Amino acid sequence: MSAIDYSQKIPNNVDLKGDKRLQRALERWQPDYIQWWRDAGPTDFNEKDVYLRTAVSVDRDGWAHFDYVKMPDYRWGIFLTPYEGQRKIGFGDHMGENAWDQVPGEYRNWLRRLIVTQADTEPASVEQQRLLAHTAPSLYDMRNLFQVNVEEGRHLWAMVYLLHSYFGKDGREEADELLERRSGNADHPRILTTFNEPCQDWLSFFCFAMFTDRDGKFQLLSLAESGFDPLSRTCRFMLTEEAHHMFVGQTGVARVIRRTCEVMNEHPDACPSEFGAIPLEIIQKYVNFWASSSLDLFGAEVSSNSANFFAAGLKGRAYEDKYDEHSALDQGYEIQRWKDQKLVNDEVPLRNAMNEVLRDAYVKDNLKGIDFWNRECEKAGNPFRFTYPHRRFNRTIGEFAGVPFDTEGNPVSAATWAQKEHEWLPTPEDKGFVKSLMQQVTEPGKFAGWISPPLRGINGQEVEKPYVML
């Protein structure tokens, strides 16, 4: 096996050349990764040139280099934000101590678990989206899909670097396992439920990028506070790329809404589905599904694991420095719980509510996206308004798992749920209709009839640019 040229094949700022043990581990892992990409990544497009953004360094001129590249030749780099001197741990029982450059022995298993869970989401989303390019509504959208895919691959590399560098044999075995699980596989699925859900059409993809990748943003924000400095610096750089994924989701749904409103204005007495547009009510159902599924990713509202991770200094709150107090001791957090078939208010120790603190910030961020979509309706003179489903709706994890609530968070009977579910969540007929619209468009500057063009192209380029060379 030939040695990897780390300065070219894997751009990095972690001195891979200087660590022979790590070189050997990555030399063994990289071919398996490329094979995984060919087996489970975007199908049938690996030999096409795609206009992609590649991070080649962490400085201003290097983190966003644009050029045509074949995806298997993409330079999956390993980057940490620059070392800026000795950090101090900013929360928990070790607050004020020096951040760790090595894994603390007493927290080794917890830290490995956090890294593996985050790492597992990266290849999972690539697997969920592997067939979507065949129905891409434009070359612009196909390119955005591939950009998201290769960056998820880079994020996997970032986590695998930590596993290989700091966890020895256990870490190498975990890195191998990340390439063996498969999204939706009945026998060997991905760790988190949302990452096993089918993502078979572009409305699902846009909602996934909006809601599920936003969960990724908040998980990375909380891990960026970690007292384990290599993890913190890795996540801080990953956040620079995560923003594009949410942009793809938010603007993608907005363009679907814009096109539907245009059709409704052109044909006010007909259903937009008759003219190849997706009714706003169906879009809302997709929002309800992906938003509620993504809420589960934060875990249970009351969690001893979240308390342990915070106390140990492993996982903080998003934007921890905005809080006045960072130990979270002798403080409570009021949440709602489902007890004896009714909702009750309960105050729990703040450390045990860290999942809910993070979920609160996530929900607030999502509401901005809902407002963004509603402005599309307003500009079109359409009275329809999108809503964000209540956090109790359609939950499978936590206090409200398996309990029927409507989209406004009101408890309902099982009979009412059965009667109303088709109004709240996509039906097989809805999914079939949306899939029927998914026809690939490959002429540069042309778009499928169910989605509007973007307002501008990529990296200052024209919308008509052939972003994928087919």
C-alpha positions in Angstrom: 0.0 0.0 0.0 1.4 3.4 -1.0 1.8 6.0 1.7 -0.6 9.0 1.8 0.8 12.4 0.9 -0.6 14.2 3.8 0.1 17.7 2.5 -1.9 17.0 -0.7 -4.3 14.1 -0.1 -5.3 15.1 3.4 -4.8 18.8 4.0 -4.4 19.3 7.8 -3.1 21.4 10.5 -2.4 18.6 13.0 1.0 17.5 11.8 0.0 14.2 10.4 3.5 13.7 8.9 5.0 13.9 12.3 3.0 11.0 13.8 4.1 7.7 12.3 1.6 5.7 14.4 -1.3 7.8 13.2 0.0 7.7 9.7 -0.2 3.9 9.7 -3.7 3.9 11.2 -5.0 6.3 8.6 -3.2 4.5 5.8 -5.2 1.4 6.8 -8.5 3.3 7.3 -8.5 5.5 4.2 -9.0 2.7 1.6 -11.9 1.4 3.6 -13.4 4.9 3.7 -13.1 5.3 -0.1 -14.7 1.9 -0.5 -17.6 2.9 1.8 -18.0 6.1 -0.2 -18.3 4.1 -3.4 -20.6 1.5 -1.9 -22.9 3.9 0.2 -22.2 7.4 -1.1 -23.8 9.2 -4.1 -24.5 6.6 -6.7 -23.3 6.8 -10.3 -21.7 10.3 -10.0 -18.2 9.5 -8.7 -16.6 10.1 -12.1 -18.3 13.5 -12.7 -16.6 16.8 -12.0 -18.5 18.8 -9.4 -17.9 22.5 -8.5 -17.1 22.0 -4.8 -15.8 24.0 -1.9 -12.8 22.4 -0.2 -11.1 23.5 3.0 -7.3 23.4 2.5 -6.4 25.4 5.6 -8.1 27.2 8.5 -7.1 30.7 7.4 -9.4 33.1 5.6 -8.1 32.3 2.2 -7.9 28.5 2.6 -11.1 27.3 4.3 -13.2 27.8 1.2 -11.4 26.9 -2.0 -13.7 26.3 -5.0 -12.9 24.2 -8.1 -14.2 21.2 -10.1 -13.3 17.9 -8.5 -14.4 14.3 -8.7 -15.9 13.3 -5.3 -13.6 10.3 -4.6 -10.7 12.7 -5.2 -12.1 15.3 -2.7 -9.4 16.3 -0.2 -11.0 15.4 3.1 -8.9 17.4 5.4 -8.5 17.4 9.2 -8.6 20.8 10.8 -8.8 22.2 14.3 -9.2 25.9 14.9 -5.8 27.4 15.6 -4.3 27.0 19.1 -4.6 30.3 20.9 -2.9 29.5 24.1 -4.0 27.6 27.2 -7.8 27.4 27.4 -9.6 27.1 30.7 -12.5 24.8 31.2 -15.5 27.0 31.3 -18.2 25.0 33.1 -18.9 22.1 35.5 -16.9 20.6 38.3 -13.5 21.4 36.6 -14.3 25.0 35.8 -11.2 27.2 35.8 -8.8 24.3 35.3 -6.6 24.0 32.2 -8.4 22.3 29.3 -7.1 18.8 28.6 -4.8 18.0 25.7 -5.2 14.3 26.4 -8.2 12.3 27.4 -8.7 12.2 31.1 -8.7 8.5 32.1 -11.8 8.7 34.3 -13.8 10.2 31.5 -12.5 8.1 28.7 -15.6 6.0 28.0 -18.0 9.0 28.2 -15.8 11.0 25.9 -15.5 8.2 23.4 -19.3 7.7 23.5 -19.9 11.4 22.7 -17.4 11.3 19.8 -18.7 8.1 18.3 -22.4 9.2 18.5 -21.5 12.5 16.7 -19.3 10.7 14.2 -22.0 8.2 13.3 -24.4 10.9 12.1 -22.0 12.0 9.4 -21.9 9.0 7.2 -25.5 8.2 8.0 -26.8 11.3 6.3 -24.7 10.5 3.2 -26.3 7.1 3.1 -29.8 8.5 3.5 -29.2 10.8 0.5 -27.3 8.6 -1.8 -30.0 8.3 -4.5 -31.2 11.8 -4.6 -29.0 13.1 -7.4 -31.0 10.9 -9.8 -34.0 13.2 -9.2 -32.2 16.5 -8.7 -34.4 19.5 -9.8 -31.3 21.3 -11.2 -27.5 21.1 -11.5 -27.4 23.9 -8.8 -29.3 21.6 -6.4 -27.3 18.5 -7.3 -24.1 20.4 -6.6 -25.5 21.5 -3.2 -26.4 18.0 -2.3 -22.9 16.8 -3.2 -21.3 19.7 -1.2 -23.3 18.6 1.8 -22.2 15.0 1.3 -18.5 15.6 1.0 -18.6 17.9 4.0 -20.3 15.2 6.1 -17.5 12.9 4.9 -15.0 15.5 6.1 -16.7 15.7 9.4 -16.4 11.9 9.7 -12.7 12.3 9.1 -12.5 14.9 11.8 -14.1 12.6 14.4 -12.1 9.6 13.2 -8.9 11.6 13.7 -9.8 12.0 17.3 -10.6 8.3 17.7 -7.3 7.2 16.1 -5.2 9.8 17.9 -6.5 9.6 21.5 -8.3 6.3 22.0 -5.8 3.6 20.9 -7.1 0.2 19.9 -10.6 1.0 21.0 -10.7 4.1 18.9 -9.5 2.2 15.8 -12.2 -0.4 16.3 -14.8 2.3 16.7 -13.6 4.0 13.5 -13.9 0.7 11.6 -17.4 0.3 13.0 -18.4 3.7 11.6 -18.0 2.3 8.1 -19.9 -0.9 8.8 -23.2 0.4 10.1 -25.7 1.4 7.5 -28.7 3.8 7.7 -31.9 1.9 7.8 -30.3 -1.5 8.0 -32.4 -3.8 10.1 -29.5 -5.7 11.5 -26.8 -3.0 11.8 -28.5 0.5 11.8 -27.1 3.8 12.6 -27.2 4.8 16.3 -29.9 7.5 16.3 -33.4 6.9 14.9 -33.6 10.0 12.7 -30.6 8.9 10.8 -32.3 5.6 9.8 -35.4 7.4 8.3 -35.8 7.2 4.5 -34.9 10.4 2.7 -36.2 9.6 -0.7 -37.3 13.0 -2.2 -36.0 16.5 -2.3 -38.6 18.0 0.0 -37.4 15.5 2.7 -33.8 16.4 2.0 -34.5 20.1 2.4 -36.4 19.5 5.7 -33.6 17.2 6.9 -31.0 19.9 6.1 -33.2 22.5 7.9 -34.0 20.6 11.0 -31.7 17.7 11.4 -28.5 19.5 10.4 -29.6 22.3 12.8 -29.5 19.7 15.5 -26.0 19.0 14.4 -25.2 22.7 14.8 -26.3 22.7 18.4 -24.6 19.5 19.3 -21.4 20.9 17.8 -21.9 24.1 19.8 -22.2 22.2 23.0 -19.2 20.0 22.2 -17.2 23.1 21.2 -17.3 24.0 24.9 -15.7 20.7 25.9 -12.8 20.7 28.3 -11.1 18.2 25.9 -9.4 20.8 23.8 -8.9 18.7 20.6 -12.6 18.0 20.5 -13.5 21.6 21.1 -11.2 22.9 18.4 -12.4 20.3 15.9 -16.1 21.2 16.5 -15.5 24.9 16.2 -14.1 24.4 12.7 -16.9 22.0 11.7 -19.4 24.7 12.6 -18.1 26.9 9.7 -19.3 24.2 7.3 -22.5 23.3 9.0 -24.0 26.7 8.2 -24.1 25.9 4.5 -26.1 22.7 5.2 -28.8 24.7 7.0 -28.8 27.3 4.2 -29.5 24.6 1.7 -32.4 23.4 3.8 -34.0 26.7 4.6 -33.7 28.3 1.2 -34.7 25.0 -0.5 -38.0 24.8 1.3 -38.5 28.6 0.7 -38.0 28.0 -3.1 -40.6 25.2 -3.0 -43.0 27.5 -1.2 -42.3 30.3 -3.6 -43.1 28.1 -6.6 -46.3 26.8 -5.1 -47.5 30.4 -4.3 -46.7 31.4 -7.9 -48.9 28.5 -9.2 -51.7 29.4 -6.8 -51.6 33.0 -8.0 -51.7 31.8 -11.6 -54.5 29.3 -11.0 -56.5 30.6 -8.0 -59.4 28.2 -8.5 -57.3 25.0 -8.7 -55.2 22.8 -6.5 -51.5 23.5 -7.2 -50.9 19.8 -7.4 -52.8 19.9 -10.7 -50.0 22.0 -12.1 -47.1 20.1 -10.7 -46.6 22.1 -7.5 -46.6 20.8 -3.9 -49.6 22.1 -1.9 -48.6 24.1 1.1 -50.5 21.8 3.4 -48.3 18.9 2.3 -45.1 20.9 2.9 -46.4 21.6 6.4 -46.8 17.9 7.0 -43.2 17.3 6.0 -42.1 20.1 8.3 -44.1 18.4 11.1 -42.4 15.1 10.5 -38.8 16.1 10.2 -39.1 18.8 13.0 -40.5 16.3 15.5 -38.1 13.6 14.6 -35.1 16.0 15.0 -36.4 17.1 18.4 -35.8 13.5 19.6 -32.1 13.8 18.8 -31.6 15.9 21.9 -32.6 13.0 24.2 -34.8 12.8 27.2 -35.9 16.0 29.0 -34.5 14.7 32.3 -31.1 13.0 31.8 -28.5 11.7 34.2 -26.1 11.4 31.2 -26.4 15.1 30.4 -25.8 15.9 34.1 -22.7 13.7 34.1 -21.3 15.2 30.8 -21.8 18.7 32.1 -20.3 18.0 35.5 -17.3 16.4 33.9 -16.7 19.3 31.6 -17.2 17.2 28.5 -20.3 18.8 27.0 -21.5 22.3 27.9 -24.4 24.5 26.8 -24.4 26.2 23.4 -22.8 29.6 23.9 -21.8 28.8 27.4 -20.1 32.2 27.9 -23.5 34.0 27.6 -24.6 32.5 31.0 -23.8 34.3 34.2 -23.2 31.1 36.2 -21.4 28.0 34.9 -21.5 25.4 37.6 -25.3 24.8 37.3 -25.3 23.7 40.9 -28.1 24.6 43.3 -30.2 25.7 40.3 -33.4 24.3 38.9 -35.1 24.2 35.5 -38.8 24.1 35.0 -40.1 21.6 32.5 -43.4 20.0 31.7 -43.9 16.3 32.3 -46.6 13.8 31.6 -47.7 12.2 34.8 -51.0 10.3 35.6 -52.4 11.2 32.1 -51.9 14.9 32.5 -49.3 17.7 32.1 -47.6 18.9 35.2 -44.9 21.5 35.8 -41.9 20.2 37.5 -38.6 21.8 38.6 -35.6 19.5 38.1 -31.9 20.1 38.9 -30.4 22.2 36.1 -27.7 19.7 35.3 -30.3 17.0 34.6 -32.1 19.4 32.2 -29.2 20.1 29.9 -30.8 18.3 27.0 -33.8 20.5 27.4 -31.7 23.7 27.7 -30.1 22.8 24.4 -33.5 21.9 22.8 -34.9 25.3 23.9 -32.2 27.1 22.0 -32.7 24.8 19.0 -36.4 25.5 18.9 -35.8 29.2 19.1 -33.4 29.0 16.2 -35.9 27.0 14.1 -38.6 29.6 14.6 -36.5 32.1 12.6 -36.6 29.7 9.7 -40.4 29.4 10.0 -40.7 33.2 9.9 -38.4 33.1 6.8 -40.8 30.8 5.0 -43.9 32.8 6.0 -42.3 35.9 4.4 -42.4 34.0 1.1 -46.2 33.6 1.6 -46.6 37.2 2.6 -44.6 38.4 -0.5 -46.9 36.3 -2.7 -50.1 37.6 -1.0 -50.9 34.1 0.2 -52.7 33.9 3.6 -51.2 30.5 4.5 -48.8 30.5 7.4 -46.4 27.7 8.4 -46.1 26.7 12.0 -43.5 24.8 14.0 -45.0 21.7 15.7 -45.1 21.7 19.5 -42.2 19.8 21.0 -44.7 17.3 22.5 -46.0 16.3 19.0 -45.0 12.9 17.6 -42.2 12.2 20.0 -40.6 8.8 20.4 -38.0 9.7 23.1 -38.4 11.4 26.5 -41.3 12.5 28.6 -43.9 12.5 25.7 -42.8 9.4 23.8 -45.7 7.4 22.5 -48.3 9.8 24.0 -50.6 11.4 21.4 -50.5 15.2 21.2 -51.7 17.4 18.4 -49.4 19.9 16.7 -50.2 22.5 19.3 -49.1 20.3 22.1 -52.6 19.4 23.4 -53.1 15.8 24.6 -55.6 13.9 22.4 -57.1 10.4 22.6 -55.7 7.5 20.6 -58.9 7.7 18.5 -58.4 11.3 17.7 -54.8 10.7 16.7 -55.9 7.9 14.4 -58.5 10.2 12.9 -56.2 13.3 12.5 -52.8 11.8 11.8 -53.2 12.1 8.1 -53.7 15.9 8.5 -50.6 16.2 10.6 -48.0 13.9 9.0 -47.3 12.8 5.4 -49.6 10.0 4.1 -48.4 7.4 1.7 -50.4 9.3 -0.9 -48.6 12.5 -0.1 -45.2 10.8 -0.4 -46.3 9.2 -3.6 -47.3 12.5 -5.1 -44.1 14.3 -4.0 -42.0 11.4 -5.4 -43.9 11.6 -8.7 -42.6 15.2 -9.2 -39.0 14.2 -8.6 -37.7 14.3 -12.2 -34.0 15.0 -12.9 -33.2 18.3 -14.7 -29.7 18.6 -16.0 -29.8 21.5 -18.4 -27.7 24.3 -16.8 -29.9 27.1 -15.5 -33.1 25.1 -15.8 -35.2 23.9 -12.8 -38.0 21.4 -12.2 -41.5 22.8 -12.2 -42.1 22.3 -8.5 -39.3 24.6 -7.3 -38.2 28.2 -8.0 -34.6 29.1 -9.0 -32.4 30.5 -6.3 -31.8 34.2 -6.1 -28.1 33.8 -6.8 -25.5 31.2 -7.7 -22.7 29.6 -5.8 -19.5 31.6 -4.9 -20.6 34.6 -7.0 -21.2 32.5 -10.1 -24.2 32.7 -12.3 -27.2 30.5 -11.6 -26.7 29.0 -15.2 -23.2 27.7 -14.4 -22.9 23.9 -15.1 -22.2 23.1 -11.5 -21.9 19.4 -12.2 -20.3 18.3 -15.5 -22.5 15.6 -16.8 
